[in-house]
């Protein structure tokens, strides 16, 4: 007699009984259950976690309500939410054979190269390592001009969970280091900055680009700049920054890239373009430059100095016993922010003619709090005492404020020139208004991990997002405006300590917040760590 079919059950002939279809499999462990495999996400059905609605609903609401969309937690801006969603879904590639070449500094620029058909504009990536190597790589997006040298191919190391379609399998272009495009310096390279003037030029297709009119590189103690690269001679912490030797100080060098590059492999690209600007009897930790003027400011263990790249004359603008670990010039080039080892952020006016390296500077005593903890009657009591430290220079004491730990990085915004970002070696990241520093930070960014490492901050061209690596080897992206953590992942086996953006991309924003040239599609950033050079891109 055939057993009857019961909905939701099946009949086992050997056991002569019915079992529920979704019950444990007969004979298996009671904890093992049948599970349905998760279905892959459907295109156009992404979840916007920040506001709890689907992208399709977000689009539909935009059509009905305009750019300001209401939802259960309040209102949100359609453009802002879409850009946040895009920023949280980058693609990341790692370049082969690039270990220990970009953990000191990175900078991408455009320059000319002589070819059989005349001069062509190419993108090059300058890399500086803690091991002292300064290298130049051609960024081969559409083609490659140098047929000789070391070719570094990209391997994809991180892909958005929602975006594993075929269209995202295409890799970015490789990079190539021509023969003679690498120099071994005496010390670590810590920053690369572009200096000099830029003038727009028109190419065959009628588009306007930024042509590098003068480019240089400064090398000094623990600092490196594209057009300004600084090499340091001393060790900071363990291996991250070698800022010099015990017998010699740092020097400032210039790498002239105004002349077109040559494809002849017998002509060294780097060595014949490098010359020393100014030697120092101290450790150079950091540097910044003014693109409108041929001047750079360096941070040392003795204070901050201004270097004229044309006259090669240095002049001290700030003297202090606390090392200047970070410097940042404002857009006018008249004021520099100095981040000190004791946690102070000092505003220095550099317009005053200092009269050379030995000119007398105005002395200031700045008050800062120190925390002392003592135990009394089985409980901890926190007492506050005030101490003074001395500064020399044209300082604004009222604008001086302190962070809990040594300053790791200072970064000014360009669209909102009164705002600047800070990070310190206790993991704190904050946004300040230079006019209201005594009132505290405008915004804070949680999740950053740092205890002793100098890690660069990066801001996208639209100045909506801030990027940084951490000592936990993670890389994070925050919204500058809201402080929201948008991306957090680990794709490197070492600390991502350097970062730069692709300079050739046109990206500006109007005062009302709308974009004049596109959005984040196609943008890319370079990230450097001891493990290698990475490229992060949004498509």
N, C-alpha and C positions, 0 to 999 in steps of 0.2 A: 504494500500500500504506500503510495507516494505521500510524503508529508505535505501538509498544507503550507502555503506561503503566507507569512505574517509580515505586515509592513514594519520595517525597522529591525527585522530579525532574519537570521539565516540558520539553516538546519545543518548540524554536523552529524554525518552518518555514523562515524566511528564512535562518537560519544553519545549518539542517540539523544540529542537535546538541541534546543534553540539557544542562540547567542545573539545579543544586541550587535548591530552592525558597528557601532562606535564604541563598543566595550573593549576591554583588553583582549588581545589576541590569545586564544586558548593555549595554555602551556607556557606563555611568556610571563615575565615579572609583572606583578600587579602595578608597578610604577610606570611601566612602558605603555604608552597610549598612542593610538593612531593619530597622526597629525597631518594636516593638510599643508602642503608646501605653500609658502607665501607667493602670491601672484606678483609678477613684476609691475612696477608703476606704469600707469598709462601716460602717454605723452599729453602734456597740457593739463595734468591733474596733480601738479605739485602742491604741497602744503606750505603755506607761508606761516611758519611757526610763530613769528613775532605777533601776528594779529589773529591767528587762529582761523583763517579763512582760506579757501582754495584760490589758486591763481585765476581759475576761470571765473569764480565769483568776484574776485578783485577786478577783473576786466569788465565784467557786467556792471558792477557798481560804478565804475568809472564812467561808463557810457550814460548811466542814469543820473549820477550826482556830480560829475566833473572831477577835478583833480583832488578835491577834499572828500574823502570817503568815510561815512559814519560806520561804526561797528560797536559791539557791545561794551568795549572798554574805552570808547571815546572816538576820536577822529584821527585819521592818518592821511598823509599825503601820498597819492598814488605813485608819483615819480620817486619819492624817497624810498618807499617800500620796495618798489621794483629794483632799484639800485642796490639796496641792502641784500635782497635775495640774490642778485647777480654777484655781488661781492663775496657772498658766503659760499659760492660754488666755483672756485678757481681750478685750473688744471696746472699741474706742476711737473716739470721735467728736470732731470739731473744730467749734466754733461759728463761724458766719460773723460778720464785722464785730466781731471781738473782739481784733484785734491791738493789742498794747501796753497792755492794760487790766489784765492779771493777772500780769505778770512781776515785780511787787513783793510781792504778798501775796494770799491767797485764804482765805475762810472762809464756810461755809454755816451758817445758823442758822434757827430758827423764830421767828416773831413774829406778832402779830395785825394784822388789817386790818379797817377799818370798811366794811361793805357794806350794801346795802338790807335784807338779812335779818338784820343784826346783825354781830357780830364773827366772823371766821373765822381759822383758823390757816393760815399759808402758810409756805413755805420761801423764803428769800432768800439770794442769793449776794453777798457783799461782795468787791469786787475792788480792788486797789491797784496802780497802775502806777509804773514808774520815771519816767515822764513827769509824775508828780504827781497824776494823776486818781484820785479815790476814787469808786466807783460802786456802786450797788445794783441787783441784777437779781432779778426774780421767777423762781423755778424752776417752770415750768408743766408739771407731770407729768400731772395729770388735767384741768386746766382753767386758765383765765387770768382773773385779776381785773382787771388793768390793761388797758384797751382802747386805750390811747394809749402812745406811746413807740416805742423801737427794739426790734424783734423779731429775735432771732438764732436762725437755724435750724441744726440739727446735720447735719454730713456725716460719714459713716463713713470713717475713714482707716486702720483696721486691723481685720482679722477673723482669728480663729484658722483655720489651714489646715484643721483637721479639722471646722470648724463652719460650712461655707458652705451651710447649709440655709435654707429659706424662713423658718423661725421666727426666725432671727437677723437678717433684713433689716429688722425693725421698729426704727425709730430711737427714741432717748430723747426726752423732751420738750424743747421749746425754752426759751430764757430771754428775758426781756423787761425792758428798762430803761425805767421810766416817766419821763415828763418831770419835770425837777427832781430826778432821782435821781443826779446826778453833780456833783462838786465838783472844781475845779482848785486844788490846794494849792500851797504855795510850794516844796515839795521832794518828793523821791521818798518813796513809802510802802513800808516794808520788812516790816511784819508786822501781822497782825490777830489779836487774841485776844479771847475772851469773858471778861468779868469779871462779878461779881455773883452773886446767889443764884438758884437754880432750884427750883421747887416743882412736884410732879406735879399734874396736873389730869385730870379725867375728861371725855371728850367723849361725844357722843350714843350712839355704838356701844358704850360701856363700856370702851374701850381706854384705857390710861394713856399719857400722853405727857409729855415734858419741856417745860414752858412757860417761856419766857424771862421771868424776873421783873425783871431789870435787865440791860441790855446797854449797853456803851459802847465807844468806840473811841479808842485813843490814837495820836496822830500825833507822831512825833518824828524825829530825824535817823535816817534809814535804818531805821525800824522801824514796823510797823503791826500793830495788834491789833484783833481783832473786839471791840468793847467796849474795846479798847485798841489804838490804832494809833499808830505812831511815824513821824514824818517826819524825814528827815535832810537835812542841808545840806552836802554835800561829795561829791566824786566818789571812788568806790572802784573802782580799776582803770580800765576804759574807760567803760562806760556803765551797768553793772549797778546800781550804787547811787549815787545823787546825794544826798549827806548834808548839804547845806546850802551856804550861801554863805560868802564870806570875811569878811563883816561881821556876820552873825547866826548864832546857834546854833539848835539844835533845840528844839521845844516838844512838850509832851504835851497831847493833846486828848481829849475824850470825846464820843462820838456816842451819844446817848441814844435807844435803840429800845424803851424800856419802854412808851411811849405807842403805841397802835395806829396803823398807817399809815392814810392817808386816800387815797381814790381820786380826790379832787378835783384835777384837773390844775393848778389855779391855786395850790395850796398846795405850796411846795417841801418835798420829803421830807427832804433832807439839811441844808440851810443852817440851819434853825431849831432843829436838834437838836444842833449842834456847839458846844462851848465849850472854851476853853483851861483846862488844869489847872495846868501848871507849865512855865515857860520855863527853858531851860538855855543857858549860854554855852559849849557844847561840841557836838560831833557825837554824835548818838544813832545807834548802829549796830543795835541789836536790843532786844527786850523780851520779857518773859513776865509772866504774871499768875496770881494765885490765885483760882480760881472761888469759893472759900468765903469769901474776904475781899475787901474793896474795896481791894486794893493791887496794885501792879505794880512790877516791877524792870526797869531799863533798863541796857543796856551802852553805854558811851560811850568816847571817846578819852582820858578821864581816870579811868575806873574804872566801878564799878557803883553805882547809886543806887536807893533804894526810894521809891516815890511812893504816898502815901495819896490815893486818888481821892475820898474824902469830905471830908477836911480840906484837900486840895490842898497838903500839906506834903511836900516831898522831903527825903531824908536820905541821905548817902553811907554805904554799907556797905563799900566797897572802893575804895581809891585806888591806881592803878598808872600807870606811864608807858607800858605796853604796852596797846594798844586792846583793849577787851572786845568781841569780835565775836559772841559767843553767850552767852546766859544761859538757865538752866533751874531753876525752882523745884521743890522736891520736893512731895509731896502734902500735907505738913503746913504748908507755907509758911514753915518755920523755917530752911531751908537752901537756898542757891542755888549752882548750879554755874556757874562763869564760864570761858568759853573765850577765851584771849588770842591776840593776834597772834603772840607769840613761841612759841606751841605749848603753853603751860601750861594745865592744867585745874585750877582752884582751887576749893576748897570754902569757902564763906563762911556763917557763922552770922548770920542777920539778926534774931534775937530780941533782941539787945542794943539797948537804947535809945541811939541815937546822939546825941540831943540837938540835932538840926538839921543843916543843911548844913555848919556851921563847927565841929562838935564834933571833938575830937581822936580819932584812931583809933590803935590799937596798931600799932606798926611791926614788920615781919617781914622777915628776909632769907632768901630761898629759893634753894637751890643747884640749878643745872641744868647739864647737860653741853653743851658746844659742841664740834664736830668741826673739827679743823684738819688739812689735808692738805699734806704737803711731800714733795719728791722727794729721794732720797738714793741715791747709787751706782746710777743707772739703774733704780731701782725705787721704787714709791710706798709710802710708809710713813704709816700713819694714826695720829695722835697725839690724845689726848683731854686737854682742859683743862677745868677747872671754873670757872664764873663765878657771880656772885650777881646777883639783882635784888630790888628792894625792893617790898613790898606794905604797905598799911595797912588795917586792919580786923580783925574777929574771924575770923582765918584759921586753918585746920588745916594747918600745913606738912607734916605726915606724910601727909596725903591728897592732896597736890599731886603731879601727875605730868605728863609731857611727851610730846607727839607730835612727829613730825619736822618738821611745818610748821604754819602758822597754822590755828586751829580754824575750821572752816566752820559746823558745826552740832552742837548737843548735844540729845539727846532722851531723856527718862526714860520708862521703862515704867510703866504704872499698875498692872497686875496683879502685877508683881514689882518693887516700888518701890525695891529696892536696885540694880537694873540700869539702865544707861543706854547709849545709842548715841552714838558720836562719829564725825565725819568731818573730815578735815583737807584742806588745799589741796595735798597731794601725791597725792591719790586714795585714801588709806587710809580704811577704814571698820572700826570695831571695836566690840565689846560688852564693857562692863566691869561688874564687881561693885564697888559703891562701898566695900564693906568690905575688898576685897582688891585695890585698884588698884595697889599696889606689886608685886604678883605678875604683872602684865601683863594682857593682854586675855583674856577668856573665849572669845571667838569673833572671827574675822576674816572679811571679805566681799571677795572678789576681783572685779575687773572694773570697779570704779568709776573714772571718768576725771575728774580735776579738777587744776588747777594754780594758779588764782587767783580762782575764782568762789565767791561765797557761795550754796550750793545747799542747799535744805531737804531733810531726811529726813522720811519719813512712815511710820507704822506702822498696819496695819489694826486694826479694833476688837478682834479676837481676840488681837492681839499675837503672831501667828505669822509675819508677813512684814514686811519692811522694803522701802521703795520709795525710789528716788532717780533724778533725771536726771543727765546727765553733760555735760562740755564737748564731747564728740563728738556731741552732740545725741541720744544714745541714752537710753532709759529702761529701768531694770532693777528686777527683783524678786528678793529673796533670802529664803531660809528663815532666820529669826532663830536657831532652834535649831541647825541643821546647817551654816549658812553657804553652803548650796547655791544657785547662781544658777539661778533658775527661769524667768525671762523676760528677754529682751534684744532690743530692737528700736528702730528709729528711725522715728517718725511725725511729728516736728516738724522744721522747718528752722532752729530756734534752740534754745538750751539750755533744757530744762524745769527751771526754777529754783524753782517754788513748787508746793505740794501741800496739799490738805486733804481730809478725809473728810466724808461726809454725816452731819451731827450727829443727825438725827432717827431714824436706824436703831437699833433695840434689838439689842445684840450683847454678850452677857456669857458668861463661861466659869466653870465651877465649878473648885474647887481640884484635882480629879482630871483636869482637862484636857478634860472633855466640855462640849458647848455647851448652854446653857440656852435660847437663842433661835436656832434655825436654824444655817445655815452661811454660806458666802460667796455663795450665790445671791442676786442682787438687790442686792448691795453695789455702791457706786460711789464713785469718787474724782475730785476736780477737780484738774487739772494746768494750770499756767500757764507760758507762755513769751512771748517777744516776738512770736512769730507769732500767738498767740491763746490762747484757753481751750479745753482738751480735757476730755473726760469719759471715764473708764475704768470699765467695768462688767463684772460677772461674772453670767452667766445659767445 
